[in-house]
Structure formats: C-alpha cells, structure tokens
Amino acid sequence: MKRGRFIIFISSAILNIVLLYFLFSKSENIDRTAYWHPFELNSNLNLRSIVSDGYKFASMPCGQVQYTKQIADTIIQYEVEIDCKKYKGKYKREFFTEEVEMEDFSESNSNNTVETWEEEIAKNKYYPWKLNEIKNCYQEINWRIYTVNFGENLDLEKVRDFIYEKDGNIIMENWNKETGGDAIVYYRDNSIYFSVNISKEEFTKNNKTWVFKIIRTIPYLDSEKKRKNTEQQKKRDKYYE
C-alpha cells in the first residue's frame, strides 16, 4: 500500500513539474518567423527576431524606425516601435518660458568624431536601440511593405501568375500595362485581404522599373497579442487623458 502511494506521489510530482515547465516556457515557444511569403503575416514579430533573420536598420523618417531585407528582386520592410514608458500617473505638460541656450557646434566641437548609422550598426546590429535596454519594453511591428521588381516592361500575366503561385485569389483588378494600377487579393490560409499595387518607380538607385507592392498593417492574429495591445493602449490613454 505504501509503495503504491509512493508511486502515485512521484507520478503526480513529475506531472506537476512537466505542467509548470510548459506553462513558464510557453512564451519562449512563440513563433516569431518573419515570413518571406507576400500574403503570410506574423503579428508576433519583435526586433530580435527580424534582426536575427537578417533585417537591418534602413531609415528613420519622422521617428518611424524601418528595417529591411533584400533577396534578389524582393525587398521586405518592417516598421518597428519600441515603447519603454511606464505610463504611471498623469502626463504633465511643461511650458518653457526661459530661453534655452543652444549648444555650440562650431570650432569647439569640430574635432569630435561623429559616427554614421552605418558605423553604429557595425557595433550594434539593433541600432538605434540596444537589446539589453529594451528587453522589458513594449514592442510593436505594425507595418510591412513588400516589394518585387518586375523589370522594365510590365507583363500583367506574369504578375497574375506570381499571385496565383503564392495561392492568392484576385478579387478585383484595376490595372493596365501602360499605367499599372491596383488589385484586391484574398489569401484563404489566413482569411486576409490585400491591396496590391503595380507602379513604375525607383527600385534601385537611378533605375525605374515596374514594382509590385503591398503596404499593409499586420493584424493581431492571436487573442494574446490583441490583449497585450489593448492593455498598452489603455495605459497610454489614461496617462494622456
């Protein structure tokens, strides 16, 4: 009898350990793959996952940090947001009445070495952030820009074949071979609609070609991601109200 109870006790302990392991390791098993497919999206991307996949800092227009990766005639670009604010209390607007002295960047600072962002990336691939400084911060990758270079001459049949080969379904077309245009594509695997565009623009420097482009927000494809975003937005709203 005692032996039977001992076996039950050990079995129960092992089962509890296994359950705790899967519970606390759940966050580490999140799929953060940055898909190369034009119609596959992942709302669980973060800065570390895209940088590990070869994406590099490209630009920061109006503070919107962009990371890109290019393979052959395809470029994918993500917009990354990192928010480290705690949003405790209420936002207090500060008004400055005194004149603020501007730092002199003339001769006194002319000998200082100012690094370019390319040089910064050589030392820190997560530029303009450092990974250890943002590990507990809220992260969002909301936008993806997908572009493919179709060459100097527009062949719409080639564009259609590209979409069909990727399992996309063209719902509506509004384009022609002279001016390009738009189409609506439905992708059954994730039930998402995509607005695609064909236009002649500069894919590489001083070289205008016909470019297939999808500019799209990344929807929250799981309830946990949506919950975290809602909580973060409530904190912001309460702080600034």
Sine and cosine of phi, psi and omega as CSV:
sin_phi,cos_phi,sin_psi,cos_psi,sin_omega,cos_omega
0.00,0.00,-0.73,0.69,0.00,-1.00
-0.89,0.46,-0.63,0.78,0.00,-1.00
-0.90,0.45,-0.64,0.77,0.01,-1.00
-0.90,0.43,-0.67,0.74,0.02,-1.00
-0.91,0.41,-0.59,0.81,0.00,-1.00
-0.90,0.43,-0.67,0.74,0.00,-1.00
-0.90,0.43,-0.67,0.74,0.02,-1.00
-0.89,0.45,-0.66,0.75,0.00,-1.00
-0.89,0.46,-0.72,0.69,-0.01,-1.00
-0.90,0.44,-0.68,0.73,0.00,-1.00
-0.88,0.47,-0.66,0.75,0.00,-1.00
-0.91,0.42,-0.65,0.76,0.01,-1.00
-0.90,0.44,-0.69,0.72,0.01,-1.00
-0.89,0.45,-0.67,0.74,0.00,-1.00
-0.88,0.48,-0.67,0.74,0.01,-1.00
-0.90,0.43,-0.62,0.78,0.02,-1.00
-0.90,0.43,-0.68,0.73,0.02,-1.00
-0.89,0.45,-0.69,0.72,0.01,-1.00
-0.90,0.44,-0.67,0.75,0.03,-1.00
-0.90,0.43,-0.61,0.79,0.01,-1.00
-0.88,0.47,-0.74,0.67,-0.02,-1.00
-0.93,0.36,-0.52,0.85,0.01,-1.00
-0.91,0.41,-0.75,0.66,-0.08,-1.00
-0.99,0.10,-0.27,0.96,0.03,-1.00
-0.99,-0.12,0.03,1.00,-0.05,-1.00
-0.85,0.52,-0.68,0.73,-0.05,-1.00
-0.90,0.43,-0.45,0.89,-0.01,-1.00
-0.98,0.19,-0.26,0.96,-0.05,-1.00
-0.99,-0.13,0.20,0.98,0.01,-1.00
-0.94,0.35,0.72,-0.69,0.04,-1.00
-0.97,0.25,0.90,-0.43,0.00,-1.00
-0.90,-0.44,0.50,0.87,-0.03,-1.00
-0.93,0.37,0.75,-0.66,0.10,-0.99
-1.00,-0.02,0.99,-0.15,-0.11,-0.99
-0.92,0.39,0.62,-0.78,0.06,-1.00
-1.00,0.02,-0.14,0.99,-0.01,-1.00
-0.94,0.33,0.67,-0.74,-0.05,-1.00
-0.91,0.42,-0.42,0.91,-0.08,-1.00
-0.90,-0.43,0.15,0.99,0.07,-1.00
-0.98,-0.20,0.80,-0.61,-0.01,-1.00
-0.83,-0.56,0.44,-0.90,0.02,-1.00
-0.69,-0.72,0.91,-0.42,-0.03,-1.00
-0.99,0.13,0.01,1.00,0.00,-1.00
-0.98,-0.18,0.23,0.97,0.03,-1.00
-0.91,0.42,0.50,-0.87,0.18,-0.98
-0.64,-0.77,0.06,-1.00,-0.08,-1.00
-0.86,0.51,-0.68,0.73,-0.04,-1.00
-0.90,0.45,-0.66,0.76,-0.08,-1.00
-0.93,0.36,-0.62,0.79,-0.02,-1.00
-0.97,0.23,-0.57,0.82,0.05,-1.00
-0.92,0.39,-0.63,0.78,0.05,-1.00
-0.90,0.45,-0.43,0.90,0.00,-1.00
-1.00,-0.01,0.11,0.99,0.10,-1.00
0.98,-0.21,0.06,1.00,0.04,-1.00
-0.97,0.23,0.62,-0.79,-0.04,-1.00
-0.78,-0.63,0.48,-0.88,0.05,-1.00
-0.83,0.56,0.75,-0.67,-0.03,-1.00
-0.90,-0.44,-0.68,0.74,-0.04,-1.00
-0.21,-0.98,0.12,-0.99,0.00,-1.00
-0.58,-0.81,0.88,0.47,0.00,-1.00
-0.92,0.38,0.82,-0.58,0.00,-1.00
0.82,0.58,0.51,0.86,0.04,-1.00
0.99,0.14,0.02,1.00,0.01,-1.00
-1.00,0.01,0.96,-0.27,-0.16,-0.99
-0.98,0.22,0.80,-0.60,-0.08,-1.00
-0.90,-0.43,0.70,-0.72,0.08,-1.00
-0.84,-0.54,0.69,-0.73,-0.05,-1.00
-0.75,-0.67,0.34,-0.94,0.10,-1.00
-0.57,-0.82,0.68,-0.74,0.00,-1.00
-0.81,-0.58,0.74,-0.68,0.14,-0.99
-0.76,-0.65,0.90,-0.44,-0.03,-1.00
0.82,0.58,-0.86,-0.51,-0.07,-1.00
-0.99,-0.11,0.28,0.96,-0.02,-1.00
-0.87,-0.48,0.72,-0.70,0.07,-1.00
-0.80,-0.60,0.72,-0.69,0.14,-0.99
-0.88,-0.48,0.70,-0.72,-0.04,-1.00
-0.78,-0.62,0.72,-0.69,0.04,-1.00
-0.88,-0.48,0.59,-0.81,0.11,-0.99
-0.98,-0.18,0.83,-0.55,-0.12,-0.99
-0.94,-0.35,0.72,-0.70,0.08,-1.00
-0.84,-0.54,0.77,-0.64,0.08,-1.00
-0.85,-0.52,0.81,-0.59,-0.03,-1.00
-0.82,-0.57,0.94,-0.34,-0.05,-1.00
-0.98,-0.21,0.10,0.99,-0.02,-1.00
-0.96,0.30,0.56,-0.83,-0.01,-1.00
-1.00,0.04,-0.39,0.92,-0.01,-1.00
0.82,0.57,0.76,0.65,0.05,-1.00
-0.99,-0.17,0.63,-0.78,-0.01,-1.00
0.97,0.24,-0.52,-0.85,-0.01,-1.00
-0.84,-0.55,0.52,-0.86,0.03,-1.00
-0.95,0.31,0.77,-0.64,0.03,-1.00
-0.94,-0.34,0.90,-0.44,0.01,-1.00
-0.96,0.27,0.77,-0.64,-0.02,-1.00
-0.96,-0.29,0.72,-0.70,0.03,-1.00
-0.91,-0.41,0.82,-0.58,-0.02,-1.00
-0.99,-0.10,0.83,-0.56,0.00,-1.00
-0.97,-0.24,-0.38,0.92,0.00,-1.00
-1.00,-0.01,0.48,-0.88,0.05,-1.00
-0.94,0.34,0.66,-0.75,0.00,-1.00
-0.99,-0.17,0.79,-0.61,0.01,-1.00
-0.95,0.32,0.75,-0.66,0.04,-1.00
-1.00,0.06,0.68,-0.74,0.01,-1.00
-0.92,0.39,0.65,-0.76,-0.03,-1.00
-1.00,0.09,0.90,-0.44,-0.01,-1.00
-0.96,-0.28,0.43,0.90,-0.02,-1.00
-1.00,0.09,-0.81,-0.59,-0.13,-0.99
-0.92,0.39,-0.53,0.85,-0.07,-1.00
-0.89,0.45,-0.48,0.88,-0.03,-1.00
-0.95,-0.31,0.13,0.99,-0.11,-0.99
-0.93,0.38,-0.34,0.94,-0.03,-1.00
-1.00,-0.03,-0.13,0.99,0.00,-1.00
-0.95,0.31,0.63,-0.78,0.01,-1.00
-1.00,0.02,0.86,-0.51,0.03,-1.00
-0.97,-0.25,0.88,-0.47,-0.05,-1.00
-0.99,0.14,0.59,-0.81,0.12,-0.99
-0.98,0.18,0.24,-0.97,0.01,-1.00
-0.93,0.37,-0.44,0.90,0.08,-1.00
-0.89,0.45,-0.65,0.76,0.02,-1.00
-0.94,0.34,-0.57,0.82,0.04,-1.00
-0.91,0.42,-0.66,0.75,-0.01,-1.00
-0.90,0.43,-0.54,0.84,0.02,-1.00
-0.87,0.49,-0.47,0.88,0.03,-1.00
-0.99,-0.13,-0.50,0.87,-0.08,-1.00
-0.64,-0.77,0.98,-0.18,-0.07,-1.00
-0.94,0.35,-0.18,0.98,0.03,-1.00
-0.99,-0.10,0.19,0.98,0.02,-1.00
-0.72,0.69,0.68,-0.73,0.14,0.99
-1.00,-0.01,0.28,0.96,0.04,-1.00
-0.92,-0.39,0.25,-0.97,0.18,-0.98
-0.91,-0.41,0.75,-0.67,-0.18,-0.98
-0.85,0.52,-0.66,0.75,-0.04,-1.00
-0.93,0.37,-0.34,0.94,-0.03,-1.00
-1.00,0.06,-0.26,0.97,-0.06,-1.00
-0.87,-0.49,0.14,0.99,-0.12,-0.99
-0.89,0.46,-0.44,0.90,0.01,-1.00
-0.97,-0.25,0.18,0.98,-0.03,-1.00
-1.00,0.00,0.36,-0.93,0.06,-1.00
-0.97,0.26,0.74,-0.68,-0.01,-1.00
-0.84,-0.54,0.62,-0.79,0.07,-1.00
-0.67,-0.74,0.70,-0.72,0.21,-0.98
-0.83,-0.56,0.99,-0.12,-0.17,-0.98
-0.99,-0.12,-0.42,0.91,-0.11,-0.99
-0.86,-0.51,0.62,-0.79,0.14,-0.99
-0.73,-0.68,0.71,-0.70,0.10,-1.00
-0.90,-0.43,0.86,-0.51,-0.05,-1.00
-0.91,-0.41,0.85,-0.53,-0.02,-1.00
-0.76,-0.65,0.62,-0.79,0.07,-1.00
-0.76,-0.65,0.73,-0.68,0.04,-1.00
-1.00,0.07,0.87,-0.48,0.00,-1.00
-0.98,-0.21,0.16,0.99,0.12,-0.99
1.00,-0.08,-0.07,-1.00,-0.10,-1.00
-0.97,0.24,-0.44,0.90,0.01,-1.00
-0.92,-0.38,0.76,-0.65,-0.06,-1.00
-1.00,0.08,0.87,-0.49,0.08,-1.00
-0.89,-0.45,0.98,-0.18,-0.08,-1.00
-0.91,0.41,-0.48,0.88,0.06,-1.00
-0.90,0.43,-0.59,0.80,0.06,-1.00
-0.91,0.42,-0.63,0.78,0.04,-1.00
-0.91,0.41,-0.71,0.71,0.01,-1.00
-0.88,0.47,-0.68,0.73,0.02,-1.00
-0.87,0.48,-0.64,0.77,0.03,-1.00
-0.86,0.51,-0.71,0.70,-0.01,-1.00
-0.91,0.42,-0.71,0.71,-0.03,-1.00
-0.92,0.39,-0.60,0.80,0.03,-1.00
-0.90,0.43,-0.43,0.90,0.04,-1.00
-1.00,-0.05,0.24,0.97,0.04,-1.00
0.92,0.39,0.41,0.91,0.10,-1.00
-1.00,0.02,0.49,-0.87,0.04,-1.00
-0.90,-0.43,0.86,-0.50,0.00,-1.00
-0.98,0.22,0.89,-0.46,-0.03,-1.00
-1.00,0.00,-0.61,0.80,-0.03,-1.00
-0.51,-0.86,0.66,-0.75,0.05,-1.00
-0.87,-0.49,0.64,-0.77,0.10,-0.99
-0.55,-0.83,0.89,0.46,-0.03,-1.00
-0.57,-0.82,0.27,-0.96,0.09,-1.00
-0.52,-0.85,0.23,-0.97,-0.13,-0.99
-0.97,0.25,-0.21,0.98,0.02,-1.00
-1.00,0.05,-0.67,0.74,-0.12,-0.99
-0.89,-0.46,-0.07,1.00,-0.07,-1.00
0.97,0.23,-0.58,-0.81,0.01,-1.00
0.65,-0.76,-0.44,-0.90,-0.15,-0.99
-0.78,-0.62,0.26,-0.97,0.13,-0.99
-0.43,-0.90,0.38,-0.92,0.10,-1.00
-0.95,-0.32,0.79,-0.62,-0.03,-1.00
-0.87,-0.49,0.72,-0.70,0.07,-1.00
-0.95,-0.31,0.75,-0.66,0.03,-1.00
-0.92,-0.39,0.93,-0.36,-0.16,-0.99
-0.91,0.41,-0.55,0.83,-0.09,-1.00
-0.87,0.50,-0.52,0.86,0.03,-1.00
-0.83,-0.56,0.11,0.99,0.05,-1.00
0.84,0.55,0.66,0.76,-0.02,-1.00
-0.90,-0.44,0.64,-0.77,0.08,-1.00
-0.99,-0.11,0.60,-0.80,-0.01,-1.00
-0.80,-0.60,0.73,-0.69,0.15,-0.99
-1.00,-0.07,0.90,-0.44,-0.03,-1.00
-0.94,-0.34,0.44,-0.90,-0.08,-1.00
-0.69,-0.73,0.61,-0.79,0.13,-0.99
-0.87,-0.49,0.84,-0.54,0.02,-1.00
-0.50,-0.86,0.33,-0.94,0.02,-1.00
-1.00,-0.06,0.89,-0.45,-0.03,-1.00
-0.48,-0.88,0.06,-1.00,-0.08,-1.00
-0.99,0.14,0.98,-0.19,0.04,-1.00
-0.98,0.19,-0.69,0.73,0.15,-0.99
-0.84,-0.54,0.26,-0.97,-0.12,-0.99
-0.83,0.55,0.79,-0.61,0.05,-1.00
0.85,0.52,0.49,0.87,0.00,-1.00
-0.64,-0.77,0.99,-0.13,-0.02,-1.00
-1.00,0.08,0.81,-0.59,0.03,-1.00
-0.67,-0.74,0.14,-0.99,0.04,-1.00
-0.98,0.20,0.83,-0.55,-0.10,-0.99
-0.88,-0.48,0.79,-0.61,0.12,-0.99
-1.00,0.02,0.79,-0.61,-0.11,-0.99
-0.66,-0.75,0.65,-0.76,0.14,-0.99
-0.82,-0.57,0.89,-0.46,0.11,-0.99
-0.93,-0.37,0.89,-0.45,-0.12,-0.99
-0.51,-0.86,0.60,-0.80,0.18,-0.98
-0.95,0.32,0.46,-0.89,0.03,-1.00
-0.99,-0.11,0.91,-0.41,-0.02,-1.00
-0.95,0.32,0.35,-0.94,0.06,-1.00
-0.98,0.19,0.95,-0.30,-0.15,-0.99
-1.00,-0.03,0.07,1.00,0.10,-1.00
-0.57,-0.82,0.43,-0.90,-0.11,-0.99
-0.92,0.39,-0.55,0.83,-0.02,-1.00
-0.91,0.42,-0.68,0.73,0.03,-1.00
-0.90,0.44,-0.66,0.75,0.01,-1.00
-0.90,0.43,-0.63,0.77,0.00,-1.00
-0.90,0.45,-0.70,0.71,-0.01,-1.00
-0.90,0.44,-0.64,0.77,0.03,-1.00
-0.91,0.42,-0.65,0.76,0.02,-1.00
-0.89,0.45,-0.68,0.73,0.03,-1.00
-0.88,0.47,-0.69,0.73,0.01,-1.00
-0.90,0.44,-0.66,0.75,-0.01,-1.00
-0.92,0.39,-0.60,0.80,0.05,-1.00
-0.90,0.44,-0.65,0.76,0.05,-1.00
-0.88,0.47,-0.70,0.71,0.01,-1.00
-0.88,0.47,-0.73,0.68,-0.05,-1.00
-0.88,0.48,-0.68,0.74,-0.01,-1.00
-0.92,0.40,-0.59,0.81,-0.02,-1.00
-0.94,0.35,-0.62,0.78,-0.10,-0.99
-0.99,-0.15,-0.09,1.00,-0.07,-1.00
-0.92,0.38,0.00,0.00,0.00,0.00
